Amino acid sequence: MPVPLPLLAVGLFAAWVGHAYLWTSLLNYVYARPYPKSLLKLWRLITGFLILIFWVPALALLLKGSLPGEGLLAAALLVYGAVCLAVGLLLYPAINLYCLFRKSPPAVVVEKTHTLDLRKELGDEVIGSGKGVRLARLPYNCIFQVDFTELTLAVPNLPAAWDGLTILLLSDIHFHGTPSRAFYERVLSEIETRWPTPDLVCLAGDYVDTDEHHTWIGPLLGRLKAKDGKFAVLGNHDLDHHPDTIRADLAAAGYTVLGNGWVEATVRGERCVLVGHEGPWFTPPADLSKAPPELFRLCISHTPDQFYWGQTHRVGLMLCGHVHGGQIRVPFIGSIFVPSVYGRRFDMGVFENNGTVMVVGRGLSGKEPLRFRCHPQVLWLTLKPAR
């Protein structure tokens, strides 16, 4: 009995959704690996082509009632289509529901956000002259609507002396001209007014997207003050823009650049281990075999993909960026493209497992100045011992 045309069309659309999800998931994985930029750009184009080409056999089935080709080719298309249909009807909706209704972990005690629309406040001065200026001007693009988020976290095994410890977390700053320097100066002024002196300042990587913008690092990021230290790691974008120079610029601005390493420090009179993780782009990861096992471990990792590494190495608190919250978040679906080997699992927010709490910020900017329903973010953390 032939399938009614409307039902066939719905089934093909569901199969296409599954097909797009499978190839996007692979794209997410590839973009999380330390592959050359040229290969990543090529794979992104191939992925877009493969997602669209689905409709060639699909339209043939709709219009002619049969798949193109014969024998093994037709059978292979039929089997692949059945797999995509199952993914589109079952797996993808289940993942969306999980992401939409995912509860905050017990570590989150209080969360509140204040948003500043810097385009409305400063006008076109915030746009600048970097690549992607046309994208920055698109309607509904929210790259200039900055969330200043305050999180109170109950962290397991937190030293008693750290009750009330404050941390300013910035990630994915991406100096390249758009947003303009005026945008960053206004963000820093807001930080200095709201939270003038945290106990720690932590930077989670991706500082520049051109060689010319190294000169912004010292004057801008050097403005931030901290009572017990400023610490930083590099990200994947820094790898292509003279990372040794970036490390030197950060050090001159008062930061201890952890790299893939660790230091023993004293914070609020309490000894602790501060760990950096810049993998997989910089290797090898930190060797913690000689780190004092009794001390609390705080790790700055550029990517949240190191969450399970942190659990294995008994890290109490991990601070991450890299994935930008997906930058584009579709209503009722959420993020789609997230450069992580775990896809959308750790796209933004707070996660907790096996005694490790991980905070993933959405970042302050991006190489592509385009965001939809995903504001840039500055994070202020206040720590409490878990009861």
C-alpha positions as CSV (number, residue, x, y, z in Angstrom):
1,M,0.0,0.0,0.0
2,P,1.6,3.3,-1.1
3,V,2.4,5.9,1.7
4,P,0.2,9.0,1.5
5,L,2.2,11.9,0.1
6,P,1.7,14.2,3.1
7,L,2.9,11.5,5.5
8,L,5.8,10.7,3.2
9,A,6.8,14.4,3.2
10,V,6.7,14.6,7.0
11,G,8.7,11.4,7.3
12,L,11.4,12.8,4.9
13,F,11.6,16.0,6.9
14,A,12.1,14.0,10.1
15,A,14.7,11.9,8.4
16,W,16.5,15.1,7.2
17,V,16.5,16.4,10.8
18,G,18.1,13.2,11.9
19,H,20.6,13.4,9.0
20,A,21.5,17.0,9.8
21,Y,21.9,16.1,13.5
22,L,24.3,13.3,12.7
23,W,26.5,15.4,10.5
24,T,26.4,18.4,12.8
25,S,27.5,16.1,15.7
26,L,30.5,15.0,13.7
27,L,31.3,18.6,12.9
28,N,31.2,19.5,16.6
29,Y,33.6,16.7,17.3
30,V,36.0,17.6,14.5
31,Y,36.0,21.3,15.6
32,A,37.0,20.2,19.1
33,R,40.2,18.5,17.9
34,P,43.5,20.2,17.2
35,Y,43.3,20.0,13.5
36,P,44.6,22.7,11.1
37,K,42.2,25.6,10.4
38,S,42.3,24.9,6.6
39,L,41.0,21.3,7.3
40,L,38.3,22.6,9.7
41,K,37.0,25.2,7.2
42,L,36.9,22.6,4.4
43,W,35.1,20.1,6.7
44,R,32.5,22.8,7.6
45,L,31.8,23.4,3.9
46,I,31.6,19.6,3.2
47,T,29.2,19.2,6.2
48,G,26.9,22.0,4.8
49,F,26.9,20.3,1.4
50,L,26.1,16.9,2.8
51,I,23.2,18.3,4.9
52,L,21.7,19.9,1.8
53,I,22.3,17.0,-0.7
54,F,19.9,14.8,1.4
55,W,17.1,16.4,-0.6
56,V,18.3,15.0,-3.9
57,P,17.2,11.4,-3.2
58,A,14.4,12.7,-1.0
59,L,12.8,14.8,-3.8
60,A,13.2,11.8,-6.2
61,L,11.2,9.7,-3.7
62,L,8.6,12.4,-3.4
63,L,8.2,13.1,-7.1
64,K,8.8,9.7,-8.7
65,G,8.0,7.4,-5.8
66,S,11.4,5.7,-5.9
67,L,15.0,6.3,-4.8
68,P,17.7,7.0,-7.4
69,G,19.9,4.1,-8.3
70,E,19.4,0.4,-8.2
71,G,20.4,-2.6,-6.2
72,L,22.9,-1.9,-3.4
73,L,22.8,1.9,-3.8
74,A,19.0,2.0,-3.4
75,A,19.2,-0.4,-0.5
76,A,22.0,1.6,1.2
77,L,19.9,4.9,0.8
78,L,16.9,3.1,2.3
79,V,18.8,1.8,5.3
80,Y,20.5,5.2,5.9
81,G,17.1,6.9,5.6
82,A,15.6,4.6,8.2
83,V,18.5,5.3,10.6
84,C,18.0,9.1,10.1
85,L,14.3,8.7,10.6
86,A,14.8,7.0,13.9
87,V,17.3,9.7,15.0
88,G,15.0,12.5,13.9
89,L,11.9,11.1,15.5
90,L,13.4,9.6,18.7
91,L,17.0,10.5,19.6
92,Y,17.0,14.2,18.6
93,P,13.7,15.1,20.4
94,A,14.9,13.2,23.5
95,I,18.2,15.1,23.6
96,N,16.3,18.4,23.1
97,L,13.9,17.6,26.0
98,Y,16.9,16.7,28.2
99,C,18.7,20.0,27.4
100,L,15.5,22.1,27.8
101,F,14.6,20.7,31.2
102,R,18.0,20.0,32.6
103,K,18.0,21.0,36.2
104,S,20.7,23.1,37.8
105,P,23.1,20.9,39.9
106,P,23.0,21.1,43.7
107,A,26.1,23.3,43.6
108,V,24.1,26.3,42.2
109,V,22.8,28.2,45.3
110,V,21.9,31.6,43.7
111,E,22.1,32.8,40.1
112,K,21.2,36.3,39.0
113,T,22.0,38.3,35.9
114,H,22.1,42.0,34.9
115,T,22.2,42.8,31.2
116,L,23.7,45.9,29.5
117,D,22.9,46.7,25.9
118,L,26.1,48.5,24.9
119,R,24.9,49.2,21.3
120,K,22.0,51.1,22.7
121,E,24.2,52.8,25.2
122,L,27.2,53.7,23.0
123,G,25.8,53.5,19.5
124,D,27.8,52.4,16.5
125,E,31.1,53.2,18.4
126,V,31.0,49.6,19.7
127,I,31.0,48.0,16.3
128,G,34.6,48.7,15.3
129,S,36.3,47.8,12.1
130,G,37.2,44.1,12.3
131,K,36.1,41.3,10.1
132,G,32.4,40.5,10.2
133,V,31.2,44.1,10.6
134,R,28.2,43.3,8.4
135,L,27.3,40.4,10.7
136,A,27.6,42.7,13.7
137,R,25.0,45.0,12.2
138,L,22.4,42.3,11.6
139,P,19.0,42.8,13.4
140,Y,18.5,40.6,16.5
141,N,22.3,40.0,16.7
142,C,23.0,40.2,20.5
143,I,26.8,40.4,20.5
144,F,26.6,43.8,22.3
145,Q,24.1,42.7,25.0
146,V,26.4,41.6,27.8
147,D,25.2,39.5,30.7
148,F,26.9,40.2,34.1
149,T,26.1,37.0,35.9
150,E,26.5,36.4,39.6
151,L,26.7,32.8,40.7
152,T,26.9,31.5,44.3
153,L,28.2,28.0,44.3
154,A,28.3,25.3,47.0
155,V,31.5,23.4,46.3
156,P,32.3,20.1,47.9
157,N,35.5,19.9,50.0
158,L,36.0,23.7,49.8
159,P,38.4,25.0,52.5
160,A,36.6,26.7,55.3
161,A,38.8,29.8,54.7
162,W,37.3,30.1,51.3
163,D,33.7,30.6,52.5
164,G,32.7,33.7,50.5
165,L,35.7,33.6,48.1
166,T,35.1,35.6,45.0
167,I,36.3,34.8,41.5
168,L,36.0,36.9,38.3
169,L,35.9,34.6,35.3
170,L,36.4,35.9,31.7
171,S,36.8,33.7,28.6
172,D,36.8,34.1,24.9
173,I,37.7,37.7,24.7
174,H,38.7,37.6,21.0
175,F,40.3,40.9,20.3
176,H,40.1,41.5,16.5
177,G,38.4,44.9,16.0
178,T,34.7,43.9,16.2
179,P,33.5,44.6,18.9
180,S,35.6,47.8,19.2
181,R,38.0,48.7,21.9
182,A,35.3,51.0,23.3
183,F,33.1,47.9,23.9
184,Y,35.8,46.2,26.0
185,E,36.6,49.4,27.9
186,R,32.9,49.8,28.8
187,V,32.7,46.1,30.0
188,L,35.8,46.6,32.1
189,S,34.4,49.8,33.6
190,E,31.2,47.9,34.6
191,I,33.3,45.2,36.2
192,E,35.4,47.8,38.1
193,T,32.2,49.4,39.4
194,R,30.3,46.2,40.3
195,W,33.1,44.0,41.5
196,P,36.2,46.1,42.0
197,T,38.5,43.6,43.7
198,P,37.7,39.9,43.7
199,D,39.9,37.4,45.4
200,L,40.9,35.9,42.1
201,V,40.7,36.9,38.4
202,C,40.7,33.9,36.1
203,L,41.0,34.1,32.3
204,A,40.1,31.0,30.3
205,G,41.8,31.7,26.9
206,D,41.2,33.0,23.3
207,Y,42.5,36.6,23.6
208,V,43.3,37.6,20.0
209,D,42.3,36.7,16.4
210,T,44.9,38.9,14.7
211,D,48.6,39.6,15.3
212,E,47.8,43.3,15.5
213,H,45.6,43.1,18.6
214,H,48.3,41.9,21.0
215,T,48.6,45.5,21.9
216,W,45.1,45.5,23.5
217,I,46.0,42.8,26.1
218,G,48.1,44.8,28.5
219,P,46.1,48.1,28.6
220,L,42.7,46.3,28.8
221,L,43.2,43.1,30.8
222,G,45.8,44.7,33.0
223,R,43.1,46.9,34.4
224,L,41.6,44.0,36.4
225,K,42.7,43.8,40.0
226,A,42.6,40.9,42.5
227,K,43.5,40.4,46.1
228,D,45.2,37.0,45.8
229,G,46.3,36.7,42.2
230,K,45.4,36.7,38.5
231,F,45.7,33.5,36.5
232,A,45.3,32.6,32.9
233,V,45.5,29.9,30.3
234,L,45.5,30.1,26.5
235,G,42.9,28.9,24.0
236,N,42.9,27.4,20.5
237,H,42.7,30.8,18.7
238,D,45.8,31.9,20.6
239,L,47.8,29.0,19.0
240,D,47.7,30.8,15.6
241,H,48.8,34.2,16.9
242,H,52.2,33.9,18.5
243,P,51.3,32.2,21.8
244,D,54.6,33.0,23.4
245,T,54.0,36.7,22.8
246,I,50.5,36.4,24.3
247,R,51.9,34.6,27.4
248,A,54.5,37.5,27.8
249,D,51.8,40.1,27.4
250,L,49.6,38.5,30.1
251,A,52.6,38.1,32.4
252,A,53.4,41.8,32.0
253,A,49.8,42.6,32.8
254,G,50.2,40.8,36.1
255,Y,48.9,37.3,35.3
256,T,50.4,34.0,36.2
257,V,50.0,32.0,33.0
258,L,49.5,28.4,34.1
259,G,49.8,26.8,30.7
260,N,49.5,23.0,31.0
261,G,50.9,23.1,34.5
262,W,50.2,23.8,38.1
263,V,51.4,26.1,40.9
264,E,50.9,25.9,44.6
265,A,49.5,29.2,45.9
266,T,48.1,30.7,49.0
267,V,44.6,32.2,48.7
268,R,42.9,33.7,51.8
269,G,45.7,32.2,53.8
270,E,44.9,28.7,52.6
271,R,47.4,26.7,50.5
272,C,45.9,25.3,47.2
273,V,46.8,24.0,43.8
274,L,46.0,26.1,40.8
275,V,46.0,24.0,37.6
276,G,46.0,25.1,33.9
277,H,44.7,22.9,31.0
278,E,45.2,24.2,27.4
279,G,44.6,20.9,25.7
280,P,44.1,19.4,23.2
281,W,45.8,22.3,21.3
282,F,48.8,22.6,23.7
283,T,50.3,19.4,25.0
284,P,51.0,17.5,27.2
285,P,48.4,18.2,29.9
286,A,49.5,19.1,33.4
287,D,51.2,16.3,35.4
288,L,49.7,16.4,38.9
289,S,51.5,13.4,40.2
290,K,53.7,15.6,42.5
291,A,50.9,18.1,43.5
292,P,50.1,17.9,47.2
293,P,47.1,15.6,47.3
294,E,45.6,17.1,50.4
295,L,45.2,20.6,48.9
296,F,42.1,21.9,47.1
297,R,42.5,22.0,43.3
298,L,41.1,24.8,41.1
299,C,41.6,24.3,37.4
300,I,41.2,26.8,34.5
301,S,40.6,24.8,31.3
302,H,39.9,26.5,28.0
303,T,37.4,23.8,27.0
304,P,34.9,21.9,29.1
305,D,35.9,18.7,27.3
306,Q,38.4,18.2,30.2
307,F,35.6,17.7,32.8
308,Y,36.2,14.0,33.1
309,W,40.0,14.6,33.2
310,G,39.3,17.0,36.1
311,Q,37.3,14.4,38.0
312,T,40.1,11.8,37.5
313,H,42.6,14.3,38.9
314,R,40.4,15.3,41.9
315,V,39.8,18.9,40.7
316,G,37.3,20.6,43.0
317,L,36.4,23.5,40.7
318,M,36.9,23.9,37.0
319,L,36.5,27.2,35.1
320,C,36.0,27.0,31.3
321,G,34.9,28.8,28.2
322,H,35.5,27.9,24.5
323,V,32.0,26.8,23.3
324,H,30.3,30.3,23.6
325,G,27.0,28.7,24.5
326,G,26.7,27.7,20.9
327,Q,26.4,31.4,19.9
328,I,23.1,30.7,18.1
329,R,20.4,29.2,20.2
330,V,17.2,28.2,18.4
331,P,13.9,28.5,20.3
332,F,12.8,25.2,21.9
333,I,16.0,23.5,20.7
334,G,18.9,25.5,22.1
335,S,22.4,25.3,20.8
336,I,23.3,23.5,17.5
337,F,26.9,24.0,16.6
338,V,29.1,23.5,19.8
339,P,32.8,22.7,19.2
340,S,33.0,19.9,21.7
341,V,33.6,16.2,21.5
342,Y,30.5,15.9,23.7
343,G,28.3,18.1,21.5
344,R,25.8,20.1,23.4
345,R,26.3,18.4,26.7
346,F,28.5,21.2,28.3
347,D,27.5,24.2,26.1
348,M,27.0,26.6,29.1
349,G,26.2,26.7,32.7
350,V,27.2,24.7,35.8
351,F,27.9,21.0,35.9
352,E,28.7,18.8,38.9
353,N,29.8,15.1,39.1
354,N,32.0,13.1,41.4
355,G,32.9,16.0,43.6
356,T,33.9,18.3,40.7
357,V,32.0,21.5,39.9
358,M,32.5,23.0,36.4
359,V,31.4,26.4,35.3
360,V,31.2,27.0,31.6
361,G,30.9,30.7,30.5
362,R,29.5,31.9,27.2
363,G,32.5,34.1,26.6
364,L,32.7,37.8,25.9
365,S,33.1,37.8,22.1
366,G,33.9,35.5,19.2
367,K,35.8,35.4,15.9
368,E,32.4,35.5,14.1
369,P,30.5,38.4,15.6
370,L,27.1,36.7,15.5
371,R,24.9,35.6,18.4
372,F,21.2,34.9,18.6
373,R,19.5,34.3,21.9
374,C,23.0,33.8,23.5
375,H,24.4,36.9,25.2
376,P,28.1,37.4,25.8
377,Q,28.8,36.8,29.5
378,V,31.0,38.0,32.4
379,L,30.9,35.7,35.5
380,W,31.3,36.6,39.1
381,L,31.5,33.5,41.4
382,T,31.0,33.4,45.1
383,L,32.0,30.1,46.7
384,K,30.5,28.4,49.7
385,P,31.3,25.0,51.3
386,A,28.8,22.4,50.3
387,R,26.7,21.4,53.4
